[in-house]
Amino acid sequence: MPPELAHGLEVGALWLLVLLLVPKRRLGDLRLRLSELRAGRRRWLFEPPRGFGSGRRVGVQRAVAEAARIFDLGVPVYVAGRLAEERSAHVRLEARSQWPDSASALLAAHVLGGIQDAELAGQLRARGLPLLAEKAVGRSTRPRPALPMDWWLDHERDPVASNGEGAEVSPLEPVASEPETVTSVVEPIARLGPTLLEIHTMGRIEILESNEDLSRVMLSRPVLAFLWLYLLVRALLNPRDRVMRIELADELTPGLATEKQRKRLTDRLWDLQHGDLPKPLADRVVIEQDDSLRLDLTRCTLDLLRLRTLATECAGKKGLMPPDLAEEASRMLDAAQGEFLPGWDQLENEVNGGRGTAGDLVRDLRQRAEVARVDLLGALAADHLARREPARAIQYLEQALERQPEREDLARKLRLAYVETGQTARAADIQRTYTLDG
């Protein structure tokens, strides 16, 4: 063999050895990944092999994928990773086999309606597990029958005798040291405040009072609708916010002289409060003594507030949710389709040419609504994943990532759902698209 060829082969063998031994990717968190693998909290060192799944060419694909992993990780890291992955598979299989007999599985079956209270208590007792605390039961009260009118007529006190020294006091009447104040039955009704309004802002602008839509009349008056909705936006951003009259005047007619702004606003507020808007809407505009305005939202239901509150509540469950809460979240998603205050841009452009700051406030609320909607989608997906229903979780996760592609936490859940349903190609696409480490 020529010396040059022998030397070339030696150099090539040396380079091949280096390529097989030296890792080609960042391994900064390798120790943490290996510990998670040994504990069963992770299935693969980095990502599933491309041949993982079912099909006719599983063996060939798996061999090619393993060869790529050897080249990518280097032989030492690859061997350590494979041993840890086998350990993880054994731990996860053992945990899955023990799951049906665990307290968590019994509680999940009970929540889903699979077993009743008595059966749950029996199975917990048989396994030596602590029993659930007894449910609190409210004290039952029996209503007292009303006294007949004849009794009141027979025992009515004589007004003359009651003012005399020898007047008898009925044992059923309390003796008071001070005269009692009689409260009118009208006062509690007056304290109820304005009539109840049902305000829909997601996908449509609709304000209902006793199923009567008041928004049609309001939207037919663009300037008054702009003022009322602007105060609504400010109240949604900060319930304690007050809008000064000069600020509202500048928002309505930016660029005009101050005196003309105040005059036009005063005229429009007079129109608003004297019949050009339905009274239930006009009564909500409160003008304070300090020359500020606000919108009274007491006794109102707002879909945006309910969406955000429900999203916070569901996201706080971090997985399994009660069935009634999950059903309410699904209904909320169906009802809250569309953007916040649709048509606002056109209304603002018609009133002030889009030169005010109201558009920025509306866009802020639209972004908050979008975040709440995505959080709700993620919570429903986490609920299905906790119930071992990855196929149902996928639809929610795909919708959520379409709305907010930057949510890496949702991308990880979607990749997990794809892997658990055997859709390894899609899981690999998610892995590459979002550059997930593991």
C-alpha positions in Angstrom: 0.0 0.0 0.0 1.4 3.4 -0.9 2.5 5.4 2.1 0.4 8.4 1.0 -2.8 6.2 1.0 -2.0 4.7 4.4 -1.4 8.2 5.8 -4.7 9.4 4.3 -6.6 6.4 5.8 -5.1 7.1 9.2 -6.1 10.7 9.1 -9.6 9.8 7.9 -10.0 7.2 10.7 -8.9 9.8 13.2 -11.4 12.4 11.9 -14.1 9.7 12.0 -13.3 8.9 15.6 -13.4 12.6 16.5 -16.8 13.0 14.8 -18.2 10.0 16.7 -16.9 11.1 20.1 -17.4 14.9 20.1 -21.0 16.2 20.6 -22.3 18.5 17.9 -25.0 20.3 19.9 -25.1 22.4 23.1 -25.1 20.1 26.2 -25.3 22.8 28.9 -28.3 21.2 30.7 -27.3 17.6 30.1 -27.0 16.7 33.7 -30.5 18.0 34.5 -32.0 16.1 31.5 -30.3 12.9 32.6 -31.6 13.2 36.1 -35.2 13.9 34.8 -34.9 10.8 32.6 -33.9 8.6 35.5 -36.8 9.9 37.5 -39.3 9.3 34.7 -40.2 13.0 34.3 -38.9 13.0 30.7 -39.2 10.3 28.0 -36.4 11.3 25.6 -33.0 13.0 26.2 -33.8 15.7 23.6 -36.6 14.9 21.1 -38.2 11.6 20.0 -36.3 9.8 17.2 -37.8 10.3 13.8 -38.6 6.6 13.5 -40.6 6.5 16.7 -44.2 5.5 15.9 -45.9 2.9 13.7 -45.5 2.1 10.1 -44.0 -0.4 7.6 -40.5 1.1 7.7 -40.1 1.6 11.4 -36.9 -0.5 11.6 -35.1 1.4 8.8 -36.3 4.8 10.0 -35.3 4.0 13.5 -31.8 2.8 12.5 -31.2 6.0 10.5 -32.5 8.1 13.3 -30.3 6.4 15.9 -27.3 6.8 13.6 -28.1 10.5 13.3 -28.4 10.8 17.1 -25.0 9.1 17.5 -23.4 11.6 15.2 -25.2 14.5 16.8 -24.5 13.6 20.5 -21.3 11.6 20.2 -20.9 8.0 21.4 -20.4 8.7 25.2 -23.4 11.0 25.5 -25.5 8.8 23.3 -24.8 5.7 25.4 -25.6 7.6 28.6 -28.8 9.0 27.1 -30.0 5.6 25.8 -29.5 4.0 29.2 -31.3 6.8 30.9 -34.1 6.6 28.3 -34.6 2.9 29.0 -34.7 3.7 32.7 -37.3 6.4 32.0 -39.5 4.0 29.9 -39.4 1.4 32.7 -40.3 4.0 35.4 -43.1 5.5 33.4 -44.5 2.0 32.5 -44.5 1.1 36.2 -46.1 4.3 37.2 -48.8 3.8 34.5 -49.5 0.3 35.8 -49.9 1.6 39.3 -52.1 4.6 38.3 -55.5 2.8 38.4 -55.0 1.8 42.0 -53.9 5.3 43.1 -55.9 7.8 45.0 -55.6 10.3 42.1 -57.2 7.8 39.7 -60.0 7.1 42.1 -60.7 10.8 42.6 -60.6 11.5 38.9 -63.1 8.7 38.3 -65.3 10.1 41.0 -65.1 13.7 39.5 -66.0 12.3 36.1 -69.0 10.5 37.5 -67.6 7.0 37.1 -68.0 6.0 40.8 -70.3 7.3 43.5 -69.4 8.5 47.0 -70.0 5.2 48.7 -68.0 3.2 46.2 -65.1 5.7 46.4 -65.0 5.5 50.2 -65.0 1.7 50.0 -62.1 1.6 47.5 -60.1 4.1 49.5 -60.7 2.1 52.7 -59.7 -1.2 51.0 -56.4 0.3 49.8 -55.6 1.9 53.2 -55.9 5.4 51.8 -57.3 8.4 53.8 -60.9 9.0 53.3 -62.3 12.3 51.9 -63.5 14.9 54.4 -67.3 14.9 54.8 -69.1 17.5 52.9 -70.6 20.4 54.8 -74.3 20.3 54.8 -76.3 23.5 55.4 -78.6 23.5 58.4 -82.2 23.0 57.2 -84.7 25.5 58.5 -88.4 25.0 58.7 -90.5 28.0 57.8 -92.9 29.2 60.5 -96.5 29.5 59.5 -97.8 33.0 59.4 -100.1 34.1 62.2 -103.7 34.5 61.0 -105.3 38.0 60.7 -107.8 37.2 63.5 -104.9 36.9 66.0 -103.6 40.3 65.1 -107.1 41.8 65.4 -107.6 40.2 68.8 -104.2 41.3 70.2 -104.0 44.8 68.7 -103.0 47.3 71.4 -105.3 50.2 72.4 -103.5 53.4 71.4 -104.9 55.2 74.5 -103.9 52.5 76.9 -100.4 52.2 75.4 -99.8 55.9 76.3 -101.1 55.5 79.9 -99.2 54.3 82.9 -101.1 51.1 83.4 -100.9 49.9 79.8 -100.4 46.2 79.4 -97.5 45.0 77.2 -98.0 41.9 75.1 -95.4 39.2 75.9 -94.9 38.9 72.1 -93.9 42.5 71.7 -90.3 43.5 72.5 -89.7 46.3 75.0 -87.4 48.9 73.5 -85.5 51.5 75.4 -85.7 53.9 72.4 -88.4 54.4 69.8 -87.9 52.1 66.8 -87.4 53.6 63.4 -89.8 52.3 60.9 -88.1 51.6 57.6 -90.1 52.0 54.4 -90.3 49.0 52.2 -89.5 51.3 49.3 -86.0 52.1 50.6 -84.4 48.6 49.8 -85.8 48.9 46.3 -84.3 52.3 45.8 -81.0 51.0 47.0 -80.8 48.6 44.1 -79.7 51.4 41.8 -80.0 51.3 38.1 -81.7 48.6 36.1 -79.7 45.5 35.2 -77.8 45.7 31.8 -76.3 42.9 29.9 -73.4 44.3 27.8 -71.9 42.2 24.9 -68.7 43.6 23.4 -67.0 40.5 21.9 -67.9 40.1 18.2 -70.8 42.5 18.5 -72.0 45.6 20.4 -75.2 44.7 22.1 -76.7 46.2 25.3 -79.8 44.4 26.6 -82.3 45.4 29.3 -85.0 42.8 29.8 -84.1 41.3 26.4 -84.6 44.7 24.7 -81.6 45.8 22.7 -80.8 49.4 23.5 -77.6 49.6 21.5 -79.4 50.1 18.2 -80.7 53.5 19.2 -77.3 54.5 20.6 -75.4 53.4 17.5 -77.7 55.5 15.4 -76.2 58.6 17.1 -72.5 58.2 16.4 -71.3 61.1 18.6 -73.3 59.9 21.7 -72.3 56.3 21.0 -68.6 57.4 20.9 -68.9 59.2 24.3 -70.7 56.3 26.0 -68.4 53.6 24.6 -65.3 55.7 25.4 -66.4 55.9 29.0 -67.1 52.2 29.0 -63.5 51.5 27.7 -62.0 53.7 30.4 -64.1 51.9 33.1 -63.0 48.5 31.8 -59.4 49.5 32.0 -59.7 51.0 35.5 -63.1 50.8 37.4 -62.0 53.8 39.5 -61.0 56.0 36.6 -62.5 59.4 36.2 -62.4 61.3 32.9 -62.1 65.1 33.2 -64.4 67.1 31.1 -61.6 68.9 29.3 -60.0 65.5 28.5 -63.2 64.2 27.1 -63.8 67.4 25.1 -60.3 67.1 23.5 -61.0 63.4 22.7 -64.3 64.3 21.0 -63.0 67.2 18.9 -59.2 67.2 18.8 -57.6 70.3 17.3 -60.4 72.8 18.1 -60.1 75.7 20.4 -60.7 74.9 24.1 -63.8 77.0 24.4 -65.3 75.4 21.2 -64.4 71.9 22.6 -66.2 72.5 25.9 -69.2 74.1 24.2 -69.7 71.1 21.8 -69.2 68.6 24.6 -71.7 70.4 26.8 -74.3 70.3 24.0 -73.7 66.6 23.4 -74.0 65.8 27.1 -77.3 67.7 27.2 -78.5 65.6 24.3 -77.3 62.5 26.0 -79.1 63.2 29.2 -82.4 64.6 27.8 -83.8 61.8 25.6 -81.5 61.2 22.7 -80.3 58.0 24.4 -82.5 55.4 26.1 -82.8 56.4 29.7 -81.1 53.2 31.1 -78.0 54.2 29.1 -78.2 57.9 29.9 -78.5 57.2 33.6 -75.2 55.4 33.6 -73.3 58.5 32.7 -72.4 60.2 36.1 -71.1 63.8 36.1 -69.2 64.4 39.4 -68.9 67.7 41.2 -65.2 67.9 40.3 -66.2 68.2 36.6 -65.2 64.6 35.9 -67.3 61.9 34.3 -67.5 58.2 34.7 -69.7 55.3 33.6 -71.6 53.5 36.4 -71.2 49.7 35.8 -73.1 48.5 38.9 -75.6 45.9 38.1 -74.0 45.1 34.7 -72.8 41.9 33.2 -70.0 42.3 30.7 -68.7 39.4 28.5 -65.1 40.7 28.5 -64.9 40.8 32.3 -66.4 37.3 32.5 -64.0 36.0 29.9 -60.9 37.4 31.7 -62.2 36.2 35.1 -63.0 32.7 33.8 -59.6 32.5 32.1 -57.8 33.3 35.3 -59.8 30.8 37.2 -59.3 28.0 34.7 -55.6 28.6 34.2 -55.2 28.5 38.0 -56.3 24.9 38.0 -53.1 23.9 36.1 -54.7 20.8 34.6 -57.8 18.9 35.7 -60.9 21.0 36.1 -64.3 20.2 37.4 -66.7 19.2 34.5 -69.0 22.2 35.1 -66.1 24.6 35.0 -64.8 23.1 31.8 -68.3 23.2 30.2 -68.7 26.9 31.2 -65.3 27.7 29.7 -66.3 26.0 26.4 -69.5 28.0 26.3 -67.6 31.2 27.0 -65.3 30.5 24.0 -68.3 30.0 21.7 -70.0 33.2 23.0 -66.9 35.4 22.9 -65.9 34.9 19.3 -64.7 38.0 17.4 -62.8 41.1 18.4 -63.6 43.5 21.2 -65.9 46.4 20.1 -66.1 45.6 16.4 -66.8 48.7 14.3 -65.1 51.0 16.8 -62.4 52.1 14.3 -65.1 53.2 11.8 -67.0 55.0 14.6 -63.9 56.8 15.8 -62.9 57.8 12.3 -66.5 59.2 11.7 -66.5 61.2 14.9 -63.0 62.6 15.3 -61.1 61.3 12.2 -59.2 58.8 14.4 -57.0 61.6 15.8 -57.7 60.8 19.5 -56.1 58.3 21.9 -59.3 56.2 22.3 -58.1 53.8 19.6 -55.0 52.9 21.6 -57.2 52.1 24.6 -59.5 49.9 22.5 -56.5 48.0 21.0 -55.1 47.5 24.6 -58.4 45.8 25.6 -58.5 43.8 22.4 -55.0 42.4 23.2 -56.2 41.6 26.8 -59.2 39.8 25.4 -57.0 37.8 23.1 -54.7 36.8 25.9 -57.6 35.7 28.0 -59.1 33.7 25.1 -55.7 31.9 24.5 -55.4 31.2 28.2 -58.8 29.6 28.2 -57.9 27.5 25.2 -54.7 26.4 27.0 -56.6 25.6 30.2 -59.1 23.4 28.3 -56.2 21.6 26.5 -54.5 21.0 29.9 -57.7 19.6 31.2 -58.0 17.1 28.4 -54.3 16.1 28.7 -54.9 15.5 32.4 -57.8 13.2 31.5 -55.6 11.3 29.0 -57.4 12.7 26.0 -54.6 14.2 23.9 -56.6 14.0 20.7 -59.2 16.5 22.1 -56.5 18.7 23.5 -54.9 19.1 20.0 -57.8 21.2 18.6 -57.6 23.7 21.4 -53.8 24.0 21.3 -53.7 24.5 17.5 -56.3 27.3 17.8 -54.3 28.9 20.6 -51.0 28.9 18.7 -52.7 30.3 15.6 -53.7 33.3 17.8 -50.4 33.6 19.7 -47.6 31.8 18.0 -45.1 33.1 20.5 -46.5 30.9 23.3 -43.7 28.3 23.8 -45.6 26.6 26.7 -48.5 25.8 24.4 -46.1 24.5 21.7 -44.7 22.1 24.2 -48.1 20.8 25.1 -49.0 20.4 21.5 -45.8 18.5 20.8 -46.6 16.2 23.7 -50.2 15.7 22.5 -48.9 14.8 19.0 -46.4 12.3 20.5 -49.1 10.7 22.6 -51.4 10.3 19.6 -48.6 8.8 17.5 -48.3 11.8 15.2 -44.5 11.9 15.3 -44.1 13.8 12.1 -46.2 16.7 13.4 -44.4 16.6 16.7 -41.1 16.9 14.9 -42.5 19.9 12.9 -43.5 21.6 16.1 -40.0 20.8 17.5 -38.3 22.5 14.6 -40.7 25.4 14.2 -40.5 26.5 17.8 -36.9 25.3 18.4 -37.8 23.4 21.5 -35.0 21.9 23.5 -36.8 18.9 24.8 
